[in-house]
Amino acid sequence: MDKPPLSPHALLDATLGAVPRRYCLPKLDDASVPPLDTSPATTLALVIERARAALARRETPDAALKDRFTGALARMVREAMRADGDPVFQAMVLRHRAAPVREYASLSARADQDRRAVRAAVNAVAHPGKQQGLGPGPQREALARLHACAGAEAWNELHDTVQRLLEMAHTPAVAGEPPQARGLAQLLENPALARLQRLDVLASNALVVEYRTLWERYGPRSGSASAVAQGRSSRQRGDAAEALAARALEALTQRLNAAAGASAPYRVVTSMRVPAAIPAAHQHAKSEWDVVLLRRSAATEDTAAGTPAWDVCVLVEVKASVDAATTDFPRLLRGLRLLAHADKDVVYPFATRQGTVPLRGAALCALPSAPSALSRTVLYCCDAPAEPTPRLLGAASRMQLLSATPTLDFAAALTATPPADARALEPVWHALLEAPGWRAVLDQYATLRQVRELMVHTDDLLAAV
């Protein structure tokens, strides 16, 4: 006897359940003791997970586990500090131990803001439009030079040019320009200009040169032509991956609509933006969803325009790697909690690439937000191959371990006499077990497993459909 056809809801569940999860990780247990030759990152992941499990049982992780942790962290630091190691970590250590590098890094962090402030101050007195009101002569030439210095980021020359202009402004031949003189004096005293000059001085310091070289080994400088090209290429890859995920969801929609009959209640939208009208904090929450499968609401309420409202079935996020999805996961959870704050009696207009779509607040409130309940509502789509040997220590957790002050102290003391002792890393172990700011690292393997269980390869999704 032929089986009865599946309902659209059952077909959706069956299809999502049939997609292979090639990125999944095993659950670890207390028997998962890493061999001595295991990589330090893997050892740290296994030890941290054992510590988390012990704390969950209200037990205190033992001294042997602490020693495995500090030993593995010391090995990871030594590997990162080798000539062929991690340039980002080496730059962090250099900044930690060298005052000129710390000052350079601090000034660099606000340099863009300072450049904008100085250029605005220069334009207030030397914009080409303002120069046209002056006749030919040394003052107009100096203002042109001032404007050119700002464009060329020649801060010392700019400073000298302002001084010369101030001297001109107080000579009898060109007196009578107090607004310009005031603007020039304010520019000369602007702290932003002093910081940019200091940044130029520090740039030639040998340790700063080494610091910048380390960062250049990691990747092109922000704003450079190479960085812009990389960003453009990355966006193109992301757009292509999103298009492939949307194609898979469109194919699924056709099957669901065929199962539903003439009503065709399913549709796909992309780049769905959450409206500001939802009464909750939007900061740090996902406010745009890459691809969304919607179902026309069976509820009786319509929109003010008389068109039916829609409910969310599946939210899809497209990521280039597992690390990118893991980093995104807290933001995704906050995004779901944001949607859950919708008023159940309101229909909200969501902007998408396919136009504005009305979604029912009642259905948004019902979306699950607990990490353990997302498997039928959220998918991470990825087109990267599954690694033969998955990394068990996430990139964010690794960086937090390496950037802890005791870790940086340990790295800076590696060449000291006597050499650094791994016991100096015990404060990191205690912070991991006790400090709220380390909770994400303590839970990192559990979170990594949750994210990987939500991840599907785009080809697998299309094949399952």
N, C-alpha and C positions, 0 to 999 in steps of 0.2 A: 504494500500500500504506500502511495506517495505521501511524504510528510507534508503537512499544511505549510504554506509560505510563512516566513517570519514576518512579524509586525515591524514597522520601521524602527521602533525603539529597540526591539530585540536584535534586529539586523545591525543597528549601530553598535550595540554592546558586543555582539559577536565579532564584528569586523575589527573593532579596536582591540578586543581580546586576542584576535588571531595575529596581530602584527608582531613579528619577532622583536624581542628586546635585546638586540645584540650588544648593548652597552652595559648590561646588568652586572652587578658585583655580588659575590657570595656573602652570606651572613657569617661573621666571624664568631668564634667561641673561645673559651679559655684555653682550648688546646692549640690555638693558633699562636704558637710561640715561634718567632722568627729565627731561622738559623743564623749563626754568627756571621756568615758571609752575605747576608741579605743587605741590599742597599740601605743606607741610613734613612732615607725618606720612607721606605716601606717599613722599616723597623719602627720608626716613629709613629706611623699610622697604626700599626698593630698594637703597639704599647699604649698609645692614647686611647684606642678603642677598648682595650682591656681595663684601663683606668676608669673610663666612663661606665663600663658594665659593673665594675666593683662599686663605684659610688652609687649607681642605681640600686644595688643590693644593700646599700647603707654600710658598705665595708670600706676600710681605708686601704688604698693600694699599698703594697708592701715595699720595703727598701730595695729589693731586687728589681722590681719594676722601675723604681726611680733611677737606679743605676743604669738600667738598659736605656732609659730615656736620655739621661745626660750623656751617656757614651755615644748614643746615636746622633744626638744633636751636635756634639763635639766633632764627630766624623763628618757630618754634613757641612759644618762651618769650614773644616779643613779642606774639603773638596771644593767648596765655593771660593776659597781664597787662593787656589792654585792658579798658575798663569793661564790655564785654559778653563778656568772656573766661571763663576757668575759675575759678570762685570757690574751688574746692578748692586749686588751685595758688597762688592769691593768698593764701589763708590759710596755706599752708605757708611762703611767702616771708615773710609777716608774722611768723610764729613764729620763723623762722630769724634775722631781723634784730632782733627786739625781745625783750629779756630778760623784761619782765612777761608777755608772751604765752607765752614758753617756760615760765615758772613756772606760769602758769595751766593750760596744756595738760598739764604734768606732774602737777599736783595733780588735775586733772579725770580723768586716766586711772585714778586709784585712789580717786576720790571715792565710788563705790558701796560699795567695801569699807570705807572710813572711815565712811560713814553706818551701815552694818550694825554696825560695832564700837561706835559711840557709842550707837546704839539699844539694843544688848545691854547695855551698861554702865548705861544709864538704867533699863532694865527690871529690872536686878538690885537697884536701890534704890527705884524709884518705880513699879513696875508696879501697876495698879489693885488687884490682889489683895493686894499688900503694904500699900497705903494703908488697906485696910479694917480692919487691926489697930490703927490709930491713931484716937483720938477726934477730934472736930471741933476745929479750931484752926489756927494759922498754919503749923505744920509740915506738916500734911496738905494744906493749900491750896498750899503751896510745892511739895510733891512732885507734886501734880496739875498744877501749872503746868510743872514740869520735864518731866513726861511729855508734855504738850501741845507744849512747845517742840521736843522730839525729833520728834514727828509732823509739825510745821510746818516743820522744818528751820531753825528760828530759832536759829542756833548762838551768836550773841553773847548773846542773851537767856538761852539755856540756861546759858552760862558764868556769867552774873551770878546766875542762880537757884541754881546749885550753890554759889557763894560765900555766898549768904544762908543756904542750908541748913547749910553748915559752921559759920557763925557761930551759928546756932540750936543746933546739936549740941553746942556747947561752952558754952552758957549753963546755969546750974544748973537752970533750969526743965525743960529737956528733955535733960539729960545722961543718961548711961547707955545710949547707943545706939552703942557703938564699932564694930560691924560696918557699920552704915549710914554712919558717919563715914568709915571706911576706904574704903568704896565710893565715896563722894562725892569724897574726896581723890584717889583713883585716876582718877576720871572727869575731875577738873579738870586733872590732869597728863597725861591721855591725849594722845599726839601726834596721834591721828586728829582729835580735837576742834580742836586748834590748826591743823591743815591745813585743816579745813573753814572755820574762821574766816578764815584767810588767803585761801581761795578766794572767800569773800564780799567781802573787801576788794578783791581784784583784779578782781572782776566789774564794778566801776564805772570801771576804768581805760579811757581813751578807745581805746587800741589794742586792748584785750581786747574792748571793745564792737564794734569794727570786725571783729575776728577772729570773734566769734560771729555777727555779721551775715552774713559770708561763708559760714559753714557753714550758716546757715539758708537762704541762697539755694540751696545744693546740695540740701537736703532737710530734713524735720522732725527735731527733736532726738530722740535716742534716748530711748525711754520715754514720749514725749509721746503725746497722744491721736491726733494725725495719724500718727505713726510706727506706733502699734499698728494703726490702721485700714489703713495701707499694707501692713503685714505680713500682716494678715488677708486683704486682697484678693489679695496675691501668692500666699499659700498656696492660696486658692481657685482661682486661675488654674493653679497648679502641679498641684493635684489633678485639675482638668478635663483638663489635657494628659496626665497620667499615665493617666487613665481611657481617653482616646482611643488612646494607645499600646497599652494592654492590650487594647483592642477589636481593634486591627489584628493583634496577636499571636494573639488568640483565633481570628480568622478564618483566619490562617495555620495554626494548629493543626488546625482542622477539615479543611483541605485535606490536610495531612500525614497525619492519621489516616485520611482517606478513601483516600489512596494506600497506606497501610500495611495496610489491611484490618481484620479484626475485632479485632486486638490493641490498636489505639488507643494507641500508646506515647507520644504527645506530650501535654504539658499546659503551662499558663501559671500562674506565681505572681507575686505582686507584693510589694514591700517585703521582699525576702529578706535577712535579717540573718546576717552571718557569725558563727559561734559562737566563743567565746573559746578553745575547745579546740584550734583550729589553732595550731601552735607557731611563731608569728612575731609580731613587733611589730605591733600594730594601730594605733598612733598615726600620724596623718596619712595613713592608707590608707582607701580607700573600704570601709566595712564594712556598707553597706546598698545593695542594687541595686533600682532602681525596678520593672522588669518583666523576667522571666526566662522564656525558653522552655526546657523540660526534656524529655528523652527518657528513657523507662524503660530502665534498663541491661539490656544483653543478657548481662552477665557472670553467673556462677553464684551469686555471694555475695548473700545476702539480709541484712536487718537482724535484730537480735535478736528482734524481734517477728514475724519471718517474712514481712514485706512486702518487695517489691522495692525496690532503691535506684534513684536517678535520676542522670542526667548532665546537665551544662549544655550547651545548644546555642548559645543567643544571650543575651547580656547587654545590656539596653537601659537607657540613662539618659535622662531627659527634662529638657531645659534650655530656658529661656525665650529664649536668644539665643546667638549664636556666641561672644560674649565669655564668657558663663557657662560654656560647654563648654570653651573654651580654658583658662580658669582652673582648671577641674575636672580637666583631662587628667592632670597629674602625680599627683593623688590617685587617679585611676582606674588608672593604671599601677601605683602602689603597691598598690592593691587586688587587681589581678591577681597581683602577686608574692606577696601574702599568701595567696591561694588556692593558689598553686603550692607553698607550704610544707606543704600537707596531707600527712599520712602516707598512702601509697598503699594500705596494708592496712587503713585505718580507714574506716568509714562515719559521716559527720558529720550531726548533726541541725541543719537550718537552719530557723529560725522565719520564717514568712511570714504574710500576711493569710489565706491559705487553710489554715493549720495548719502543723505541723512536717513538714518534708520531708527524708528521708534522702538525702544525696548521697555518691557514692563519692569517696574521697580520690584514687584512681588517676586518675579523669577530671579532677579539679580540678588535679592536678599537670600534666596534659597541656595545659591551657589556654595559649594563646600569651600572652606578656607583652611581646614586642618590638613597638614601635610600628608597624613595617612589616608585621606579620602579623595585624593585628586585624580586617581587613575582613569576615571571615566569622564573627566571634565577638562583636563589639561594635558597637552602634549608638547614636549620639546622636540622639534624636528631638526635633524642635523644631517649634513651630507659628508661628514668626515668618516673615514673607515674606523672600525673598532680597533683599538690598540691590541697587539698580541699579548702584551703584559701591561694591564691598566695601571695607571698611577694611583696609588691608594692615599697619598697625601695631597690634598688639594692645593692649588697654587696660592690661594689667599691664606690658608693655614701655614704653609711653608714660609710665606713672607712675614706673617706675624711672629712666628718662632724666630726667624732670623733678625727681625728688626727690634726685638726686645732689647732693652738696655744691657742686661747681663750678657746677652749673646754678642752684642757689639763690643762690650768690654773684653770678653773672652777672645774675640777675633783680633782686636787691637793688641792683645797681649801674647799672641801666638809666637812672636819673634823675641819676646822678652826672656830674660834670664832671672829666675828659673822659668821654664815654659809654662803656659797656662794649664791649669788643672780642670778637668771636666766637672769637678765638684763646684766650680764657680758658676755652673749653669743650674744649680739646684733652685735658685729663686724663680726660674722660669717654670720648673716643675710645680712649685707651690702655687704660683699664679694660675697655672693651668687648672689645678684642682679646686682653687678657692675663689679666684677673682671673676666677677660677672663679665668683665670685658673679654674673658677667655672662653666663655661658654661656647661660642661658635666653633672654636678650635677643638674643644673637648667633644663636641657633637659632630665633628667634621665627617667622620666615616659614615655615620648614620645619615647625615644630610646627603653625602655623595651617593649613597645607595638609593635614597628617595629620588634624587634628580635623575639618576641613570635608569631607574624603573619607569620614569615618565618619558624617557628619550626613545625616539624611534628614528631609524634611517629613512630619509624621504623615499628612497627606492622601495623599502620594505612596506611602507604605508601604501604606496601606489599599487604594489603587487598584491597586498591583502585585499584592497578594494576590487 
